[in-house]
């Protein structure tokens, strides 16, 4: 297969904190890529808990974003919280689907994780959505559309976009490599 000249990339979210990292990755590879956010349903709770729900949300978003596109990319990003003992851990899952004719391939990657402050973890475990809890605790509005919880907790050293960007690149790389005619290690996968 030859490299796509101007790929269409649809992100299963309208949140700029999710769309921009996808744009950063795909436009680094293909400067003329068309990257757009689309409103989709994740099919999981607003605050996914555990690896299974979070992964399902990312996959559902990627498939829904891809839709009926015959050639292009669908990307789903889903943030979740998992619990180990009393501690809550923030993480995310990225699913990238690539359609080329009748062939659709999907790859998934997980982000790094960060332990949540105990008073935040308790509220999320009780059923509240992390973004709303963080907004209330920090006295801000819509943190998840900006630096995110990870950005606030690390003092801006690692932002939500940073974490998403890395996971998008990790999920998309094996699919991208197949487009380059076997030039890299994933050819034939």
Secondary structure as the mmCIF struct_conf table of DSSP 4:
data_model
#
loop_
_struct_conf.conf_type_id
_struct_conf.id
_struct_conf.beg_label_comp_id
_struct_conf.beg_label_asym_id
_struct_conf.beg_label_seq_id
_struct_conf.end_label_comp_id
_struct_conf.end_label_asym_id
_struct_conf.end_label_seq_id
HELX_LH_PP_P HELX_LH_PP_P1 UNK A 2 UNK A 4
BEND BEND1 UNK A 5 UNK A 6
STRN STRN1 UNK A 8 UNK A 11
BEND BEND2 UNK A 12 UNK A 12
HELX_RH_AL_P HELX_RH_AL_P1 UNK A 16 UNK A 29
TURN_TY1_P TURN_TY1_P1 UNK A 31 UNK A 32
STRN STRN2 UNK A 34 UNK A 37
BEND BEND3 UNK A 43 UNK A 44
BEND BEND4 UNK A 46 UNK A 47
STRN STRN3 UNK A 48 UNK A 49
HELX_RH_AL_P HELX_RH_AL_P2 UNK A 50 UNK A 66
TURN_TY1_P TURN_TY1_P2 UNK A 67 UNK A 68
BEND BEND5 UNK A 70 UNK A 70
STRN STRN4 UNK A 71 UNK A 84
TURN_TY1_P TURN_TY1_P3 UNK A 85 UNK A 86
STRN STRN5 UNK A 87 UNK A 100
TURN_TY1_P TURN_TY1_P4 UNK A 101 UNK A 102
STRN STRN6 UNK A 103 UNK A 110
STRN STRN7 UNK A 114 UNK A 115
HELX_LH_PP_P HELX_LH_PP_P2 UNK A 116 UNK A 117
HELX_RH_AL_P HELX_RH_AL_P3 UNK A 118 UNK A 125
TURN_TY1_P TURN_TY1_P5 UNK A 126 UNK A 127
HELX_RH_AL_P HELX_RH_AL_P4 UNK A 130 UNK A 138
TURN_TY1_P TURN_TY1_P6 UNK A 139 UNK A 139
BEND BEND6 UNK A 141 UNK A 141
HELX_RH_3T_P HELX_RH_3T_P1 UNK A 143 UNK A 145
TURN_TY1_P TURN_TY1_P7 UNK A 146 UNK A 147
HELX_RH_AL_P HELX_RH_AL_P5 UNK A 148 UNK A 153
TURN_TY1_P TURN_TY1_P8 UNK A 154 UNK A 156
BEND BEND7 UNK A 157 UNK A 158
HELX_RH_AL_P HELX_RH_AL_P6 UNK A 160 UNK A 179
TURN_TY1_P TURN_TY1_P9 UNK A 180 UNK A 182
BEND BEND8 UNK A 184 UNK A 184
TURN_TY1_P TURN_TY1_P10 UNK A 185 UNK A 188
#
